[in-house]
Amino acid sequence: LIVIFEIGVFLIFMTVLMFSYLVTEDPSLGKVDKDSLPQQSLMELMIEDIENKERVCGSVESPALREWRGLRFSDAEDVTEIDWRSYHLAGHIRLEWLPSSVNMAQMYQNELTGEVPLGNLPPAFTFFSLSNNELYGSLFLERLPLTMTGLFLANNSFVGTVDLTHLPPCLEYLTMNGNKLHGEVDLTKLPENMRSLYLQGNKFHGETDFSRIPLSLKNINVSFTNMAGEIALPKDNDFRVANSQVKIRVIE
């Protein structure tokens, strides 16, 4: 009987341990339970693997969120904005734990690693700046929140192809330059109010239709790609095509 009891206790222990592991490590399960966790716990999980997290929370013990650096809060004490620009943060950031109350985050110019789950961003997210880090993985831009107006992903290590035909309708700024992206690029269904699009320094290729880019798009850079085609534009637009096969025809 003692042996049977010990085996039963062991099985229960292993079940609890496995469940804890899955909730911690599986982003999909984490997403299901995320809203039930306190914001303090979510933020601690997000920076758990950052090597020098004390630059954000001040100590290993993680004081109350109000004492963390670079956070803004709503009247309900929910985190709404994160500003960790140039904090020299190093290590893996687990963005799947980003609280759903956050609508803006700036984390550029750090040494952050990890993937960016664009499909799991908060529903009212508007602005995300992650340029100049060491982030990697694929970019599923078609999964962005519909509220997104600016997404800055330059100078990381993102790979794969990108879909620019299902971007949020209010997106104005998109930078993906300096990554390892490849494939053909469809520019025929860009948001009508887009202002800037930076694609340079990737392995994009192929004949590209520039005839349907929105009139609002004043800045586009396809330099150092293998994209080809012709852009007709007024003199006041800033379109850069150096070291590509794209030609510019100026409209008088």
C-alpha positions in Angstrom: 0.0 0.0 0.0 2.9 2.4 0.8 4.4 1.7 -2.6 1.1 2.4 -4.4 0.6 5.6 -2.4 4.1 6.8 -3.3 3.5 6.0 -6.9 0.3 8.0 -6.8 1.9 11.0 -5.2 4.7 10.8 -7.8 2.3 10.8 -10.7 0.3 13.8 -9.3 3.6 15.7 -8.8 4.7 15.0 -12.4 1.3 16.1 -13.8 1.5 19.4 -12.0 5.1 19.9 -13.0 4.3 19.2 -16.7 1.3 21.6 -16.6 3.4 24.3 -15.1 6.1 23.7 -17.8 3.5 24.0 -20.6 1.9 27.2 -19.3 5.4 28.7 -18.9 6.9 27.5 -22.2 4.0 27.2 -24.7 3.0 30.7 -26.0 -0.4 29.4 -27.1 -1.3 28.2 -23.6 0.2 31.3 -22.1 -2.1 33.4 -24.3 -5.1 31.6 -23.0 -4.2 32.2 -19.3 -2.6 35.6 -19.8 -5.6 37.8 -18.9 -6.2 35.9 -15.6 -2.7 36.8 -14.3 -1.8 40.0 -12.5 0.1 42.6 -14.5 3.0 42.3 -12.2 3.3 38.6 -13.0 3.0 39.3 -16.7 5.7 41.9 -16.8 8.0 39.7 -14.7 7.5 36.8 -17.1 8.2 39.0 -20.0 11.6 40.1 -18.7 12.4 36.8 -16.9 15.2 35.8 -19.3 16.8 39.3 -19.7 20.3 39.2 -18.2 20.3 42.7 -16.8 16.7 43.2 -15.9 17.7 45.4 -13.0 18.0 48.2 -15.6 14.2 48.0 -15.8 13.0 46.9 -12.4 15.8 48.1 -10.2 16.5 44.9 -8.4 16.3 41.1 -8.7 13.3 41.0 -6.3 11.1 43.0 -8.9 9.5 45.8 -6.9 6.0 47.0 -7.6 5.4 48.0 -11.2 5.1 51.7 -10.2 8.8 51.6 -9.3 9.9 50.1 -12.7 11.5 52.5 -15.2 9.9 53.5 -18.5 6.3 52.6 -17.8 3.1 54.6 -18.0 -0.2 53.7 -16.4 -3.9 54.2 -16.9 -6.2 55.5 -14.2 -6.9 51.9 -13.4 -3.2 51.3 -12.8 -2.8 49.1 -15.9 0.4 49.4 -17.9 -0.4 51.3 -21.2 3.1 52.3 -22.5 6.6 50.9 -22.3 9.6 53.0 -23.1 12.9 51.0 -22.8 14.8 52.8 -25.6 18.6 52.4 -25.4 18.5 50.6 -22.0 21.2 48.2 -23.2 19.0 45.3 -22.3 20.5 41.9 -23.2 18.8 38.5 -23.4 15.6 36.9 -24.4 12.4 38.9 -24.1 9.2 36.9 -24.0 6.8 39.2 -25.8 3.9 36.7 -25.6 3.4 37.9 -22.0 2.9 41.6 -23.0 -0.1 42.8 -21.0 -3.2 43.3 -23.1 -3.6 46.8 -21.7 -0.4 48.0 -23.5 -1.0 50.1 -26.6 2.6 51.4 -27.3 6.1 49.9 -26.7 9.5 51.3 -27.6 12.4 48.9 -27.1 14.8 49.8 -29.9 18.6 50.0 -29.6 19.1 47.1 -27.2 20.4 43.6 -27.5 17.2 41.7 -27.1 16.7 38.3 -28.7 13.6 36.2 -29.3 10.7 36.0 -31.7 8.0 38.6 -32.1 4.4 37.1 -31.9 2.7 39.7 -34.1 -0.6 37.8 -33.9 -0.6 37.9 -30.1 -0.1 41.6 -29.6 -2.7 43.5 -27.5 -5.9 44.3 -29.5 -5.6 48.1 -29.2 -1.8 48.1 -29.9 -0.8 51.1 -32.1 3.0 51.6 -32.1 5.9 49.1 -31.8 9.5 50.0 -32.1 12.0 47.1 -32.0 14.7 48.3 -34.4 18.4 47.6 -33.7 18.1 44.4 -31.6 18.9 40.8 -32.3 15.4 39.5 -32.8 14.6 36.7 -35.2 11.9 34.5 -36.7 9.2 35.1 -39.3 7.1 38.2 -39.6 3.3 37.4 -40.0 2.3 41.0 -40.8 -1.2 39.9 -41.8 -1.9 39.2 -38.1 -1.2 42.7 -36.8 -3.8 44.4 -34.7 -6.1 46.6 -36.9 -5.2 49.6 -34.8 -1.5 49.5 -35.6 -0.1 52.8 -37.0 3.7 52.3 -36.8 5.9 49.1 -36.8 9.7 49.5 -36.7 11.7 46.2 -37.1 14.8 47.4 -38.8 18.3 45.9 -38.2 17.4 42.6 -36.7 17.6 39.0 -38.0 14.1 38.3 -39.2 13.8 35.7 -42.0 11.3 34.5 -44.6 8.8 36.2 -46.9 6.3 39.0 -45.9 2.7 39.7 -46.9 2.1 43.4 -47.5 -1.4 42.9 -48.9 -3.2 42.5 -45.6 -1.7 45.3 -43.5 -3.8 47.2 -40.9 -5.8 49.9 -42.8 -4.3 52.7 -40.6 -0.7 51.6 -40.8 1.5 54.6 -41.7 5.0 53.6 -41.0 6.7 50.2 -41.6 10.5 49.6 -41.5 12.0 46.2 -42.2 15.3 47.2 -43.6 18.5 45.4 -42.6 17.1 41.9 -42.0 17.3 38.6 -43.9 13.9 38.7 -45.6 13.5 37.4 -49.1 10.9 36.7 -51.8 8.8 38.9 -54.1 7.0 41.9 -52.6 3.4 42.9 -53.6 2.9 46.6 -53.2 -0.5 46.8 -54.9 -2.6 46.8 -51.7 -0.8 49.0 -49.2 -2.8 51.1 -46.7 -4.1 54.2 -48.4 -2.5 56.5 -45.7 0.9 54.9 -45.6 3.7 57.4 -45.4 7.0 55.5 -45.1 8.1 52.0 -46.2 11.7 50.9 -45.8 12.7 47.5 -47.4 16.3 48.1 -48.1 19.1 45.7 -47.2 17.0 42.5 -47.7 17.0 39.8 -50.3 13.7 40.8 -51.9 13.6 40.1 -55.6 11.5 40.1 -58.7 9.5 42.5 -61.0 7.5 44.7 -58.7 4.3 46.7 -59.6 4.8 50.3 -58.2 1.8 51.7 -60.1 -0.7 51.4 -57.3 1.3 52.7 -54.3 -0.7 55.3 -52.3 -0.3 59.0 -53.0 0.5 59.5 -49.3 3.7 57.3 -49.5 6.4 59.9 -49.6 9.3 57.8 -48.4 10.2 54.4 -49.8 13.6 52.7 -49.9 14.3 49.5 -51.9 18.1 50.0 -52.1 20.3 47.0 -51.9 17.6 44.5 -53.0 17.1 42.6 -56.2 13.7 44.2 -56.8 12.9 45.5 -60.3 10.4 47.8 -61.9 9.7 51.4 -62.5 8.5 54.1 -60.1 6.8 57.2 -61.5 6.8 60.0 -58.9 6.8 63.8 -58.4 10.1 65.5 -57.5 9.2 66.0 -53.8 9.1 62.3 -53.0 12.0 60.6 -51.3 12.3 57.2 -53.1 15.6 55.5 -52.9 16.6 52.7 -55.3 20.4 52.5 -55.2 21.9 49.0 -55.9 18.6 47.6 -57.1 17.0 47.1 -60.5 14.3 49.7 -59.9 14.2 52.8 -62.1 12.7 56.1 -61.2 10.8 58.2 -63.7 10.2 61.8 -62.5 6.8 63.3 -63.2 7.0 67.0 -64.1 
